[in-house]
Amino acid sequence: MAILPTSETSLLLSSQDIDWQGIRLEYHHKPQGEDSSLALKQWHLLCIETTQRSCGARKWMDHQFQKRPIIHGDVFLLPEQVQFRECFEGAIDYILLYLKADWVASVAQDVIDPARIEILPHFPQPDPFIYQTGLLLKSAIETQSRLNQLYGESLALALAAHLLQHYAGEKTSQKLLQPLVQPASKLSEAIEYIRSHCDQNLSLSELANQAQMSLHYFARSFKQTVGISPHQYLIRCRIERAKALLRQNELSIGEIAQCTGFTDQSHLSRHFK
């Protein structure tokens, strides 16, 4: 998915081939002199500055102007439909996180009317949570040959909730709605689904559908009930199945890793410890 008008040599890494719900990641290196100008439709954009060297930059966003050096770890937020232009004085590196606008709004539907909130533009500023989440998603793409969909979507869900809490136009304490009460049996169905499909690359939306809950309400209810996140529970189920297969002493460790959903023997060993 190419949203930014960039040169072919700019894009170094992408999640284009990964079916993460509501989020895409790109990692870019831009040489000196390549400026940016864009306005996105249906997507919010987070840009995480990863340039280590000092570099001056000028930015225009939502009829406002800022001139300041690019600082490693800074994050700027460009909501959908907002005009943006940037000029910089040297080569830069950055992570782009595209968040589907209607998906972000759906995360809020259990606690606030999505029609009453608006994600606001923000010039570069430190945000350790967004910075670390971006690095974790980038690392997931770089280090895993078979990516864990549930892991990526769990990070994306936390990121969307963070935006709604800190960058929305209306505080989430206003116009609160009562969360829907879901029968415990529905959550049990999702738990059983994880146990019986732990060797598969499960998605958060797939599990939420099993429980007939929204993404945000499912993730929150799951952790409150089970004590750990759905991704952590999936790993635990895989480890328990691996233990049972090891006791049978019929398959090699590498074969056990493959049939329990781990990428390889090293991936299994790391979580087994």
Secondary structure, DSSP 8 states (H G I E B T S, - for coil): ---S---TTTEEEE-TTS--TTEEEEEEEE-TT--EEE--SSEEEEEEE---S-EEEEEEETTEEEEEEE-TTEEEEE-TT--EEEEESS-EEEEEEEEEHHHHHHHTTTTB-GGG--B--EEEEE-HHHHHHHHHHHHHHHH-SS--HHHHHHHHHHHHHHHHHHSBSS-TTSSB-------HHHHHHHHHHHHHTTTS---HHHHHHHHT--HHHHHHHHHHHHSS-HHHHHHHHHHHHHHHHHHHT-S-HHHHHHHTT-SSHHHHHHHH-
